[in-house]
Amino acid sequence: MGFIPILSLVISITGLSIYLLLTSKSRFLLKSMVTKIKRQEWRFKYGKLNYLRSRFLKTITIAVIIMAAIIAGNTVSAQVTPSPLPSLKSISVPQPDNLGDFVKDKVAAVKLGKTLFWDMQVGSDGVTACASCHFHAGADNRSKNQIAPGLLRINPDGTENPDAVFNVGGLPNYQLKPGDFPFHSNDVSSSQGIFNSKFVDVTPGNAEDKVTNEPDPVFNVGGINVRRVEPRNTPTVINSAFNFRNFWDGRAQNIFNGVNPFGLRDPNAAIAKAANPNKLEFVKVSLKNSSLASQAVGPPLSSFESSADGRTFQEIGDKFGRIDRRSLSAGKGKKLPRKLAKKLLPLRPLGKQVVHPQDSVLGADSRSPKPGLKDKTYGQLIQDAFKPEWWKSNQLIQVDAEGRRTFVKKPDRSLETNEYTLMEYNFSLFFGLAVQLYESTLIANDTPFDRFLEGNTNALTSEQQQGKQLFEGKAFCIACHVGSELTAASTSNVTKEGRIKRAPFPPNSPEDTGFFNIGVTPTTEDPSLGSKDAFGNPLSEARLAQLGKFQLLLGENPPTLNPPLNPTETVFADGAFKAPGLRNVELTAPYFHNGGHATLEQVIDFYNRGGNLGLLPPLGLSPEEKQQLVAFLKGLTDERVRYEKAPFDHPQLFVPNGHPSGSSTAVINDGTGKATDSLLEIPAVGKNGGSGTPNFLS
């Protein structure tokens, strides 16, 4: 290479680099490219310098081409005025087209969903509700016994390698403090759930399941079990109805199969339908835009969150069936949901909790000051909400010890089988759809930001408007938090962009839309989207496409990529997490999938330094700019959420809040090998709201 070409190349690169440094998007792309060059230097610096020089020159040449393309693209983009962002009020909540095949009355279904979501009787212990982890702005503000060690850690070859060491606090039942944040370990600040126990059976009409307590090798203090803590931070359910998939790793599928979170990925998922009251058949169902229903049926069977290990929905709905062994084998511990129904159907809904007489959904049925709903059973609530072909039959479903299912006309009380009514057998369908419809009412769309988008220029302060400009420009937050929903994982954005696409920076690898690795923790600490589902298939939809399984497991043809997807190319999935929406972010600390940052200021500092692992470009924000950005994020708070006004009002709730102890290294045995609970009352609130609950660590 001669001197003149080299000089021209240097001048070109210098000029292009200066241009790139002037725009936030280009800075992000340039940083990504520089990072790749640095990785090449590290990879080849020992004994391969000549090879490195060759690769480096090639990289520079390619970089010039890429930069030119970026400039051309930005020039074209600059000529197009983007449409102004509309308020979230104008965005419809996605719903399945075939909802009417199942739901008879949506108002009644919302009532059923709110009741199930807040009812403490759903948990195996008769204490843990869905709301136990979602009572504060749809998230969890508890701070004692909220630490889990790195239980999702894997080896570089993908094999499991859980870490049981508590780095923060040294032991479970620790009271978190502001000085513990940000985290510098693989610990997770999350939500306490259930004690380690094995499910035996339910007693219909009894809120507590029959269980045997099991020694917990991780969550114990001095050999006494404490409540287990989930391995990821609890995201808010508010506005989650806009998400195309749910859970941090996206395992709650957009298609609800009526049984579990896995959609079409579970080939055996089926429910029963009455062609007439005397004729039952097993059918597969598929409801699109129902990731919330897919998500809702996960926690009630989780041995970390709310269920003794081995319970099924029919047992929740028998309190609420026995284990379907084929499902257990295929699902690696994920069971069908019959027992939950046997348990709940005879119970008074919300029988342990007072319902405010002015509750926006349940007020007319309140027994206040007595607990529960009057004149309603869960059976009646289901009948009011769902079409009779899903709950009305003169036949029973018999499930034997091997999982074989038979329709019978009357109970034979065989010890070798479990028998379920149609309502019990299909309880997962009712639970999932009802909770989805309730959560679909929890839409926070009246923030200062939304009013500003509607034309009220005074809705945001001057400082917040400057923060908004940073959010959309220099800080480049809109790379992941796009659209009115402020997340690239929204149904509208996935529909627009396609379920998989190519990353906007070299080497333009395929990735799942809405999922990003921003360098919070190393990928081996939590592979997230890089993991597999309960049936051994990748959670990543891009990897499913590479395997030729996209249509089979997701129900549609994969998007066409340019260039076409190569079966052997690298997919960006390991360590990628779903981008959360940001409304009410002021109220939902701690932050990120590991709950490792306690304040918005710490979050901004994380991005400003380029993340923890250098995967992001440093932003170069001044102290003043950082405060402007924090101010804008606080402009995303809906005051109805802060003060629990309708639709964010709720029944009374008692949440486990760690365990009383005489010292930091001891807990009190309740006589069964479990630590005594401390229960925190969350008072019932009506439609006019209340004073709200304190923020995390405040």
C-alpha positions as CSV (number, residue, x, y, z in Angstrom):
1,M,0.0,0.0,0.0
2,G,1.6,3.3,-1.1
3,F,2.0,6.5,0.8
4,I,-0.6,8.5,-1.1
5,P,-3.4,5.9,-0.7
6,I,-2.6,5.5,3.0
7,L,-2.7,9.3,3.4
8,S,-6.0,9.5,1.6
9,L,-7.3,6.7,3.7
10,V,-6.2,8.4,6.9
11,I,-7.8,11.7,5.8
12,S,-11.0,9.9,4.9
13,I,-11.2,8.1,8.2
14,T,-10.4,11.2,10.2
15,G,-13.1,13.2,8.4
16,L,-15.6,10.4,8.7
17,S,-14.8,9.9,12.4
18,I,-15.3,13.6,13.1
19,Y,-18.7,13.3,11.4
20,L,-19.6,10.2,13.3
21,L,-18.7,11.9,16.6
22,L,-21.2,14.6,15.9
23,T,-24.2,12.4,15.9
24,S,-25.4,10.1,18.8
25,K,-26.4,7.3,16.5
26,S,-23.1,7.4,14.7
27,R,-21.2,7.5,18.0
28,F,-22.9,4.3,19.0
29,L,-22.0,2.6,15.7
30,L,-18.4,3.9,15.8
31,K,-18.0,2.7,19.4
32,S,-19.2,-0.7,18.4
33,M,-16.7,-0.9,15.6
34,V,-13.8,0.3,17.8
35,T,-14.8,-2.3,20.4
36,K,-14.6,-5.0,17.7
37,I,-11.1,-3.8,16.6
38,K,-10.0,-3.9,20.3
39,R,-11.3,-7.4,20.6
40,Q,-9.3,-8.4,17.5
41,E,-6.2,-6.8,19.0
42,W,-6.7,-8.8,22.3
43,R,-7.3,-12.0,20.4
44,F,-4.3,-11.9,18.3
45,K,-1.7,-9.9,20.2
46,Y,0.3,-12.9,21.2
47,G,2.5,-14.1,18.4
48,K,0.2,-13.1,15.5
49,L,1.1,-9.5,14.9
50,N,1.5,-9.8,11.1
51,Y,-1.9,-11.5,10.9
52,L,-3.3,-8.7,13.1
53,R,-1.9,-6.0,10.8
54,S,-3.6,-7.7,7.8
55,R,-6.9,-8.0,9.7
56,F,-6.7,-4.4,11.0
57,L,-6.1,-3.0,7.5
58,K,-9.1,-5.0,6.2
59,T,-11.2,-3.7,9.1
60,I,-10.2,-0.1,8.3
61,T,-11.2,-0.5,4.7
62,I,-14.5,-2.1,5.7
63,A,-15.0,0.7,8.2
64,V,-14.7,3.4,5.5
65,I,-17.3,1.7,3.5
66,I,-19.6,1.3,6.5
67,M,-19.1,4.9,7.5
68,A,-19.9,6.1,4.0
69,A,-23.1,4.1,4.1
70,I,-24.0,5.6,7.4
71,I,-23.5,9.1,6.1
72,A,-25.6,8.3,3.1
73,G,-28.3,6.8,5.3
74,N,-28.2,9.8,7.7
75,T,-28.4,12.2,4.7
76,V,-31.5,10.5,3.4
77,S,-33.0,10.3,6.9
78,A,-32.4,14.0,7.4
79,Q,-34.6,14.7,4.4
80,V,-37.5,12.9,5.9
81,T,-39.4,14.5,8.8
82,P,-40.4,11.8,11.2
83,S,-44.0,11.6,12.4
84,P,-44.5,13.2,15.8
85,L,-44.8,10.6,18.6
86,P,-48.4,10.2,19.7
87,S,-49.5,9.9,23.3
88,L,-49.9,6.4,24.7
89,K,-53.6,7.2,25.0
90,S,-53.8,6.7,21.2
91,I,-52.3,3.2,21.2
92,S,-54.7,0.3,21.5
93,V,-53.9,-2.6,23.8
94,P,-53.2,-5.7,21.7
95,Q,-55.8,-8.4,22.1
96,P,-56.4,-11.8,20.5
97,D,-58.7,-11.8,17.5
98,N,-60.4,-15.0,18.7
99,L,-61.0,-13.9,22.3
100,G,-64.7,-14.1,21.8
101,D,-64.5,-17.9,21.2
102,F,-63.7,-18.1,24.9
103,V,-64.8,-15.0,26.8
104,K,-68.5,-14.4,27.2
105,D,-68.3,-11.1,29.2
106,K,-65.1,-9.1,29.3
107,V,-66.3,-7.0,32.3
108,A,-66.9,-10.2,34.2
109,A,-63.5,-11.6,33.1
110,V,-61.7,-8.5,34.4
111,K,-63.5,-9.0,37.7
112,L,-62.3,-12.6,37.8
113,G,-58.8,-11.6,36.8
114,K,-58.4,-8.9,39.5
115,T,-59.7,-11.3,42.1
116,L,-57.3,-14.0,41.1
117,F,-54.4,-11.6,40.8
118,W,-54.8,-10.3,44.4
119,D,-56.0,-13.4,46.2
120,M,-53.5,-14.7,48.7
121,Q,-55.3,-18.1,48.7
122,V,-53.7,-18.9,45.2
123,G,-50.3,-19.6,46.8
124,S,-49.6,-23.1,48.2
125,D,-49.0,-21.4,51.6
126,G,-52.3,-19.5,51.5
127,V,-50.3,-16.3,51.7
128,T,-48.6,-15.7,48.3
129,A,-50.6,-13.9,45.6
130,C,-49.5,-12.7,42.2
131,A,-49.8,-9.3,43.7
132,S,-47.3,-10.2,46.4
133,C,-44.5,-9.3,44.0
134,H,-46.5,-6.6,42.1
135,F,-48.2,-4.4,44.7
136,H,-46.1,-1.2,44.3
137,A,-46.5,0.5,40.9
138,G,-46.9,-3.0,39.6
139,A,-43.5,-4.0,41.0
140,D,-42.0,-4.8,44.4
141,N,-40.5,-2.3,46.9
142,R,-39.6,-4.8,49.7
143,S,-36.0,-4.7,50.8
144,K,-35.6,-7.5,53.4
145,N,-34.9,-11.1,52.3
146,Q,-34.9,-9.9,48.7
147,I,-31.4,-11.2,47.7
148,A,-30.7,-14.3,45.6
149,P,-27.2,-15.5,44.7
150,G,-26.2,-16.2,41.1
151,L,-28.5,-19.2,40.6
152,L,-28.6,-18.8,36.8
153,R,-24.8,-18.9,36.3
154,I,-23.6,-21.3,33.7
155,N,-20.2,-22.5,32.5
156,P,-18.8,-21.2,29.2
157,D,-20.0,-24.5,27.6
158,G,-23.6,-23.8,28.7
159,T,-23.8,-26.3,31.5
160,E,-25.4,-25.2,34.8
161,N,-23.1,-23.8,37.4
162,P,-25.3,-22.1,40.0
163,D,-23.6,-19.9,42.6
164,A,-25.0,-20.3,46.1
165,V,-22.8,-17.6,47.8
166,F,-24.6,-14.4,49.1
167,N,-22.1,-11.6,48.4
168,V,-24.5,-8.9,49.5
169,G,-25.1,-9.2,53.2
170,G,-23.5,-12.6,53.5
171,L,-26.7,-14.5,54.3
172,P,-30.4,-14.6,53.3
173,N,-32.9,-12.5,55.2
174,Y,-30.6,-9.5,54.8
175,Q,-31.9,-6.0,55.1
176,L,-30.7,-4.1,52.0
177,K,-29.2,-0.7,52.5
178,P,-28.6,2.2,50.0
179,G,-24.8,1.7,50.4
180,D,-25.2,-1.9,48.9
181,F,-25.9,-0.4,45.5
182,P,-24.8,-0.6,42.7
183,F,-24.0,-4.3,42.9
184,H,-20.5,-5.5,42.0
185,S,-21.3,-9.2,42.2
186,N,-23.7,-11.7,40.6
187,D,-26.2,-11.4,43.4
188,V,-29.8,-10.4,42.4
189,S,-32.2,-8.1,44.2
190,S,-35.6,-9.7,43.5
191,S,-38.7,-10.9,45.3
192,Q,-39.2,-13.5,48.0
193,G,-41.7,-16.2,47.2
194,I,-42.4,-19.6,48.8
195,F,-40.6,-21.8,51.2
196,N,-38.9,-25.0,49.8
197,S,-41.6,-27.7,50.0
198,K,-43.0,-30.7,48.2
199,F,-46.7,-30.7,47.2
200,V,-48.7,-33.6,48.6
201,D,-52.3,-32.6,47.8
202,V,-55.0,-30.0,48.3
203,T,-57.9,-30.0,50.6
204,P,-60.7,-28.4,48.6
205,G,-61.8,-25.3,50.4
206,N,-58.6,-25.0,52.4
207,A,-56.4,-22.1,51.5
208,E,-53.2,-24.0,52.5
209,D,-52.0,-27.0,50.5
210,K,-50.8,-30.2,52.1
211,V,-47.0,-30.1,51.7
212,T,-43.9,-31.5,53.2
213,N,-41.1,-29.1,54.1
214,E,-37.8,-29.8,52.5
215,P,-34.4,-28.6,53.7
216,D,-33.2,-25.7,51.5
217,P,-29.5,-25.8,50.8
218,V,-29.4,-22.2,49.7
219,F,-32.2,-20.2,51.4
220,N,-31.6,-21.0,55.1
221,V,-30.2,-19.3,58.1
222,G,-28.7,-21.6,60.7
223,G,-30.4,-24.5,59.1
224,I,-33.9,-22.9,59.3
225,N,-35.6,-22.3,55.9
226,V,-36.4,-18.8,54.8
227,R,-38.5,-17.8,51.8
228,R,-36.8,-18.4,48.5
229,V,-36.0,-15.4,46.3
230,E,-36.5,-15.4,42.5
231,P,-33.3,-15.3,40.4
232,R,-34.3,-12.1,38.4
233,N,-35.7,-8.8,39.5
234,T,-39.5,-8.3,39.3
235,P,-40.6,-6.1,36.4
236,T,-43.8,-4.1,36.7
237,V,-47.1,-5.5,35.3
238,I,-48.3,-2.0,34.5
239,N,-48.2,-1.4,30.7
240,S,-46.9,-5.0,30.2
241,A,-50.0,-5.6,28.0
242,F,-48.1,-3.8,25.2
243,N,-45.2,-6.4,25.3
244,F,-45.0,-8.9,22.4
245,R,-43.4,-11.4,24.7
246,N,-43.1,-11.3,28.5
247,F,-40.6,-12.2,31.2
248,W,-37.1,-10.8,31.0
249,D,-36.0,-13.7,28.7
250,G,-39.1,-13.7,26.6
251,R,-40.2,-17.2,27.4
252,A,-43.9,-16.2,27.9
253,Q,-45.0,-16.6,24.3
254,N,-47.1,-14.3,22.3
255,I,-49.4,-17.3,21.6
256,F,-51.2,-18.6,24.6
257,N,-51.9,-22.3,24.5
258,G,-54.4,-22.3,27.3
259,V,-52.0,-24.3,29.6
260,N,-48.6,-22.9,30.2
261,P,-46.2,-20.1,29.1
262,F,-44.7,-22.0,26.1
263,G,-47.3,-21.5,23.3
264,L,-46.8,-23.7,20.3
265,R,-43.4,-24.8,21.7
266,D,-45.3,-27.4,23.8
267,P,-46.6,-30.0,21.4
268,N,-48.8,-31.6,24.0
269,A,-50.6,-28.6,25.5
270,A,-54.4,-29.1,25.2
271,I,-57.5,-28.3,27.1
272,A,-61.0,-29.9,27.0
273,K,-64.1,-28.7,25.3
274,A,-67.7,-29.8,25.6
275,A,-69.2,-30.1,22.1
276,N,-72.4,-30.7,24.2
277,P,-72.7,-31.4,28.0
278,N,-72.4,-35.1,27.3
279,K,-69.5,-35.1,24.9
280,L,-66.0,-33.9,25.7
281,E,-63.0,-33.6,23.3
282,F,-59.4,-32.5,23.7
283,V,-58.5,-29.4,21.6
284,K,-55.5,-27.3,21.1
285,V,-56.0,-23.6,21.3
286,S,-54.0,-20.7,20.1
287,L,-54.6,-17.1,21.1
288,K,-52.2,-14.5,19.6
289,N,-51.3,-11.3,21.4
290,S,-51.6,-13.1,24.7
291,S,-48.2,-13.1,26.2
292,L,-49.7,-11.8,29.4
293,A,-51.8,-14.9,29.7
294,S,-48.7,-17.0,28.9
295,Q,-46.9,-15.2,31.7
296,A,-49.7,-15.4,34.2
297,V,-49.8,-19.2,34.3
298,G,-46.1,-19.5,35.1
299,P,-45.8,-18.2,38.7
300,P,-48.6,-20.2,40.3
301,L,-46.7,-23.4,39.5
302,S,-43.2,-22.0,40.3
303,S,-41.5,-23.6,43.3
304,F,-39.8,-20.3,43.8
305,E,-42.7,-17.9,43.5
306,S,-46.0,-19.3,44.9
307,S,-46.2,-23.1,44.6
308,A,-44.9,-26.1,46.5
309,D,-42.9,-28.2,44.0
310,G,-45.2,-30.6,42.1
311,R,-48.5,-28.8,42.1
312,T,-50.7,-28.4,39.0
313,F,-53.3,-25.8,38.0
314,Q,-56.1,-28.3,38.4
315,E,-54.9,-28.7,42.0
316,I,-55.1,-25.0,42.5
317,G,-58.5,-25.0,40.8
318,D,-58.9,-29.2,43.1
319,K,-57.7,-26.4,45.8
320,F,-56.9,-25.6,42.2
321,G,-54.7,-32.5,40.0
322,R,-52.0,-34.6,40.3
323,I,-48.8,-34.3,38.2
324,D,-49.3,-35.2,34.6
325,R,-46.1,-37.3,34.3
326,R,-45.7,-36.8,30.6
327,S,-45.9,-33.1,31.0
328,L,-43.5,-33.2,33.9
329,S,-41.0,-35.1,31.9
330,A,-41.3,-32.9,28.8
331,G,-41.5,-29.7,30.7
332,K,-38.7,-30.2,33.2
333,G,-40.9,-29.5,36.2
334,K,-43.6,-27.4,34.5
335,K,-46.9,-29.1,35.4
336,L,-50.5,-28.8,34.2
337,P,-52.8,-26.7,36.3
338,R,-55.6,-28.8,37.7
339,K,-55.1,-28.9,41.5
340,L,-55.2,-25.1,41.8
341,A,-58.8,-25.2,40.6
342,K,-59.9,-27.9,43.1
343,K,-58.5,-25.8,45.9
344,L,-60.0,-22.4,44.9
345,L,-63.4,-23.2,43.5
346,P,-65.0,-23.9,46.9
347,L,-63.2,-20.9,48.6
348,R,-64.7,-17.5,49.1
349,P,-62.8,-15.3,46.7
350,L,-60.4,-13.0,48.5
351,G,-61.5,-14.7,51.7
352,K,-58.5,-13.4,53.7
353,Q,-58.6,-9.8,52.5
354,V,-60.9,-6.8,52.8
355,V,-62.1,-5.3,49.6
356,H,-62.7,-1.6,49.6
357,P,-66.4,-0.8,49.1
358,Q,-65.3,1.8,46.4
359,D,-63.0,-0.6,44.6
360,S,-63.3,0.3,40.9
361,V,-64.0,-3.3,39.9
362,L,-64.9,-5.3,43.0
363,G,-66.6,-2.6,45.1
364,A,-70.2,-3.8,44.5
365,D,-69.3,-7.3,45.7
366,S,-67.3,-6.1,48.8
367,R,-68.2,-7.5,52.3
368,S,-66.3,-4.7,54.0
369,P,-65.4,-4.6,56.8
370,K,-65.5,-8.4,56.5
371,P,-63.0,-10.1,54.1
372,G,-63.9,-11.4,50.7
373,L,-66.6,-11.1,48.1
374,K,-70.2,-11.6,48.9
375,D,-72.5,-14.1,47.1
376,K,-69.8,-15.1,44.7
377,T,-67.7,-18.2,44.3
378,Y,-64.9,-18.7,41.8
379,G,-67.2,-21.1,40.0
380,Q,-69.8,-18.4,39.6
381,L,-67.2,-15.9,38.5
382,I,-65.9,-18.3,35.8
383,Q,-69.5,-19.0,34.6
384,D,-70.1,-15.3,34.3
385,A,-67.0,-14.6,32.3
386,F,-66.5,-17.7,30.0
387,K,-68.6,-19.5,27.4
388,P,-70.1,-22.7,28.8
389,E,-68.4,-25.1,26.4
390,W,-65.2,-24.5,28.4
391,W,-66.7,-25.3,31.9
392,K,-70.1,-27.0,31.5
393,S,-70.1,-30.8,31.1
394,N,-71.7,-33.9,32.7
395,Q,-68.4,-35.8,32.1
396,L,-65.2,-35.9,34.2
397,I,-61.6,-36.1,33.0
398,Q,-59.7,-38.9,34.6
399,V,-55.9,-38.7,34.7
400,D,-54.0,-41.8,35.7
401,A,-50.5,-42.0,37.3
402,E,-48.9,-42.2,33.8
403,G,-50.7,-39.2,32.5
404,R,-53.3,-41.0,30.4
405,R,-56.6,-39.2,30.2
406,T,-60.1,-40.7,30.0
407,F,-63.6,-39.2,29.9
408,V,-66.0,-40.8,32.4
409,K,-69.6,-40.1,33.2
410,K,-69.3,-40.4,37.0
411,P,-66.6,-40.6,39.6
412,D,-65.2,-44.1,40.3
413,R,-63.0,-42.9,43.2
414,S,-60.1,-45.0,42.0
415,L,-56.9,-44.5,44.0
416,E,-55.0,-44.9,40.7
417,T,-56.5,-41.8,39.1
418,N,-57.4,-38.2,39.7
419,E,-60.7,-36.9,38.4
420,Y,-61.5,-33.4,37.4
421,T,-64.6,-31.5,36.3
422,L,-64.3,-29.6,33.1
423,M,-64.0,-26.3,35.0
424,E,-61.1,-27.7,37.1
425,Y,-59.3,-29.2,34.1
426,N,-59.5,-25.9,32.2
427,F,-58.6,-23.7,35.1
428,S,-55.3,-22.6,33.5
429,L,-57.3,-21.2,30.5
430,F,-59.5,-19.2,32.8
431,F,-56.7,-18.0,35.0
432,G,-54.4,-16.9,32.1
433,L,-57.1,-15.0,30.1
434,A,-58.8,-13.4,33.1
435,V,-55.5,-12.1,34.6
436,Q,-54.5,-10.9,31.1
437,L,-57.7,-9.0,30.7
438,Y,-57.3,-7.4,34.2
439,E,-53.7,-6.5,33.6
440,S,-54.7,-5.0,30.2
441,T,-56.6,-2.3,32.2
442,L,-53.5,-1.3,34.0
443,I,-52.4,1.2,31.4
444,A,-50.5,4.3,32.7
445,N,-51.0,6.8,29.8
446,D,-51.6,10.0,31.7
447,T,-48.1,11.1,32.4
448,P,-46.7,14.7,31.9
449,F,-44.9,13.2,28.9
450,D,-48.2,12.0,27.4
451,R,-49.8,15.4,28.0
452,F,-46.8,17.1,26.4
453,L,-47.2,14.8,23.3
454,E,-50.8,15.9,23.2
455,G,-49.8,19.5,22.8
456,N,-49.5,20.8,26.3
457,T,-46.0,22.4,26.1
458,N,-46.1,23.2,29.8
459,A,-46.7,19.6,30.9
460,L,-42.9,19.1,31.0
461,T,-40.6,21.5,32.8
462,S,-37.8,23.2,30.9
463,E,-35.4,20.8,32.6
464,Q,-37.5,17.8,31.6
465,Q,-37.7,19.0,28.0
466,Q,-33.9,19.3,27.9
467,G,-33.8,15.7,29.3
468,K,-36.2,14.6,26.6
469,Q,-33.8,16.0,23.9
470,L,-31.0,14.1,25.5
471,F,-33.1,10.9,25.7
472,E,-33.8,11.2,21.9
473,G,-30.3,12.4,21.0
474,K,-27.0,12.4,22.8
475,A,-28.0,9.7,25.4
476,F,-29.5,7.6,22.6
477,C,-32.0,6.0,24.9
478,I,-34.4,5.6,22.0
479,A,-32.2,2.8,20.6
480,C,-34.0,0.5,23.0
481,H,-36.9,2.6,24.3
482,V,-38.8,3.4,21.0
483,G,-42.3,4.5,20.2
484,S,-45.1,5.6,22.5
485,E,-44.7,2.4,24.6
486,L,-41.0,3.4,25.1
487,T,-39.8,-0.2,24.4
488,A,-38.6,-1.9,21.3
489,A,-40.2,-5.1,22.7
490,S,-43.7,-3.7,22.1
491,T,-46.2,-5.6,19.9
492,S,-46.4,-2.5,17.6
493,N,-42.6,-2.3,17.1
494,V,-42.2,-6.1,16.6
495,T,-45.0,-5.9,14.0
496,K,-43.2,-3.0,12.3
497,E,-39.7,-4.3,12.5
498,G,-40.3,-8.1,12.3
499,R,-39.7,-10.6,15.0
500,I,-36.0,-10.9,14.1
501,K,-33.8,-8.4,12.3
502,R,-30.1,-7.6,11.8
503,A,-28.3,-5.5,14.3
504,P,-27.5,-2.0,12.9
505,F,-23.7,-2.3,13.5
506,P,-21.2,-4.6,12.0
507,P,-21.2,-7.6,11.6
508,N,-25.0,-7.0,11.5
509,S,-25.8,-10.2,13.2
510,P,-29.4,-11.4,13.5
511,E,-31.2,-10.7,16.8
512,D,-34.6,-10.9,18.4
513,T,-36.4,-7.5,18.1
514,G,-36.6,-5.8,21.5
515,F,-33.9,-7.8,23.3
516,F,-30.5,-6.3,24.1
517,N,-27.3,-7.2,25.9
518,I,-26.2,-3.9,27.4
519,G,-23.5,-5.3,29.7
520,V,-25.1,-5.4,33.1
521,T,-23.6,-8.7,33.9
522,P,-21.4,-11.2,31.9
523,T,-23.5,-13.6,29.8
524,T,-22.4,-16.6,31.9
525,E,-24.0,-15.1,34.9
526,D,-27.4,-15.1,33.2
527,P,-27.7,-16.2,29.6
528,S,-31.4,-15.0,29.5
529,L,-32.5,-15.1,25.8
530,G,-29.5,-17.4,25.1
531,S,-31.2,-20.1,27.2
532,K,-33.5,-22.9,26.1
533,D,-37.2,-23.5,26.8
534,A,-38.5,-26.5,28.7
535,F,-38.4,-28.6,25.5
536,G,-34.8,-28.0,24.6
537,N,-35.4,-25.3,22.0
538,P,-33.7,-21.9,21.9
539,L,-35.6,-19.1,23.5
540,S,-34.2,-16.9,20.8
541,E,-36.4,-16.7,17.8
542,A,-33.5,-15.9,15.5
543,R,-31.9,-19.2,16.6
544,L,-35.2,-21.0,15.9
545,A,-35.1,-19.6,12.4
546,Q,-31.5,-20.9,12.0
547,L,-32.7,-24.4,13.0
548,G,-35.7,-24.2,10.6
549,K,-38.2,-24.4,13.5
550,F,-39.6,-20.9,13.4
551,Q,-42.9,-21.7,11.7
552,L,-43.4,-24.9,13.6
553,L,-42.9,-23.4,17.1
554,L,-44.0,-19.8,16.5
555,G,-46.9,-20.2,14.1
556,E,-45.7,-18.1,11.2
557,N,-43.0,-17.8,8.6
558,P,-39.7,-16.1,9.7
559,P,-39.1,-12.6,8.5
560,T,-36.9,-12.2,5.4
561,L,-33.5,-10.8,6.3
562,N,-31.1,-8.9,4.0
563,P,-28.7,-10.6,3.6
564,P,-30.6,-13.9,4.1
565,L,-30.1,-15.7,7.4
566,N,-27.1,-18.0,7.4
567,P,-27.6,-21.2,9.5
568,T,-24.0,-20.9,10.9
569,E,-23.7,-17.2,11.6
570,T,-23.6,-15.8,15.1
571,V,-26.8,-14.7,16.6
572,F,-27.0,-11.9,19.3
573,A,-28.9,-13.7,22.0
574,D,-26.6,-14.6,24.9
575,G,-27.2,-12.2,27.8
576,A,-29.9,-10.3,25.9
577,F,-32.9,-9.1,27.9
578,K,-36.3,-7.6,27.0
579,A,-36.2,-3.9,26.9
580,P,-38.7,-2.6,29.6
581,G,-41.1,0.2,29.1
582,L,-40.2,3.3,31.2
583,R,-43.4,4.8,32.4
584,N,-43.4,5.0,36.3
585,V,-39.7,4.1,36.3
586,E,-39.3,6.6,39.2
587,L,-41.4,4.2,41.3
588,T,-40.1,0.8,40.2
589,A,-36.5,0.5,41.7
590,P,-34.4,-1.5,41.9
591,Y,-33.4,-1.5,38.3
592,F,-32.2,-3.9,35.5
593,H,-32.8,-7.6,35.4
594,N,-30.5,-8.1,38.4
595,G,-32.0,-5.3,40.5
596,G,-28.5,-4.1,41.0
597,H,-29.0,-0.3,40.8
598,A,-31.2,1.5,43.4
599,T,-31.6,5.0,41.9
600,L,-32.2,6.6,38.5
601,E,-28.9,8.5,39.1
602,Q,-27.1,5.2,39.3
603,V,-28.8,4.0,36.1
604,I,-27.7,7.1,34.2
605,D,-24.1,6.7,35.5
606,F,-24.2,3.1,34.2
607,Y,-25.1,4.2,30.7
608,N,-22.7,7.2,30.9
609,R,-19.7,5.0,31.5
610,G,-20.7,2.5,28.7
611,G,-22.2,-0.1,31.0
612,N,-20.3,-2.5,33.2
613,L,-18.6,-4.5,30.5
614,G,-17.8,-1.8,27.9
615,L,-20.5,-3.0,25.4
616,L,-22.0,0.5,25.1
617,P,-20.5,3.7,24.0
618,P,-19.7,6.2,26.8
619,L,-22.1,9.1,26.6
620,G,-20.0,11.9,27.9
621,L,-22.9,13.5,29.8
622,S,-22.1,16.4,32.1
623,P,-23.5,16.4,35.7
624,E,-26.2,18.9,34.5
625,E,-27.2,16.7,31.6
626,K,-27.4,13.7,33.8
627,Q,-29.8,15.6,36.1
628,Q,-31.9,16.7,33.1
629,L,-32.2,13.1,32.0
630,V,-33.3,12.0,35.4
631,A,-35.8,14.8,35.5
632,F,-37.3,13.7,32.2
633,L,-37.6,10.1,33.5
634,K,-39.6,11.4,36.4
635,G,-41.9,13.1,33.9
636,L,-42.9,9.5,32.9
637,T,-44.8,9.0,36.2
638,D,-48.6,8.6,36.1
639,E,-49.8,10.1,39.3
640,R,-52.7,7.6,39.4
641,V,-50.1,4.9,39.8
642,R,-48.3,6.8,42.6
643,Y,-51.5,7.3,44.6
644,E,-53.2,4.0,43.5
645,K,-56.2,5.6,41.9
646,A,-58.4,3.6,39.6
647,P,-57.6,1.4,37.7
648,F,-54.6,0.9,40.1
649,D,-56.7,0.5,43.2
650,H,-56.7,-2.9,44.9
651,P,-57.9,-5.1,47.8
652,Q,-56.0,-5.5,51.1
653,L,-52.9,-7.6,50.9
654,F,-50.5,-9.1,53.5
655,V,-47.0,-9.6,52.0
656,P,-44.2,-11.6,53.5
657,N,-41.5,-9.0,54.4
658,G,-38.5,-11.1,55.6
659,H,-38.3,-12.9,58.9
660,P,-38.0,-11.5,62.5
661,S,-34.6,-12.3,64.1
662,G,-32.7,-11.6,67.2
663,S,-29.6,-10.9,65.2
664,S,-28.4,-10.7,61.6
665,T,-27.3,-14.3,61.6
666,A,-30.4,-15.9,63.2
667,V,-34.1,-16.4,62.5
668,I,-37.0,-17.8,64.6
669,N,-38.1,-21.3,63.9
670,D,-41.9,-21.6,63.6
671,G,-41.7,-25.2,64.8
672,T,-41.7,-26.8,61.4
673,G,-38.2,-25.9,60.2
674,K,-39.3,-22.7,58.6
675,A,-38.6,-19.1,59.7
676,T,-41.5,-17.2,61.2
677,D,-42.9,-14.6,58.7
678,S,-43.1,-10.9,59.1
679,L,-46.2,-9.8,57.3
680,L,-46.6,-6.3,55.9
681,E,-50.2,-5.0,55.4
682,I,-51.0,-3.2,52.2
683,P,-54.3,-1.6,53.0
684,A,-57.3,-1.8,50.7
685,V,-57.6,1.2,48.4
686,G,-60.7,2.3,46.5
687,K,-61.0,4.1,43.1
688,N,-60.2,7.5,44.6
689,G,-56.8,6.3,45.7
690,G,-54.8,6.7,48.8
691,S,-51.4,7.9,50.0
692,G,-49.4,5.2,48.0
693,T,-46.7,3.0,49.4
694,P,-43.1,4.1,50.0
695,N,-40.5,3.7,47.2
696,F,-37.7,1.2,47.5
697,L,-35.4,2.0,50.4
698,S,-37.2,5.3,51.1
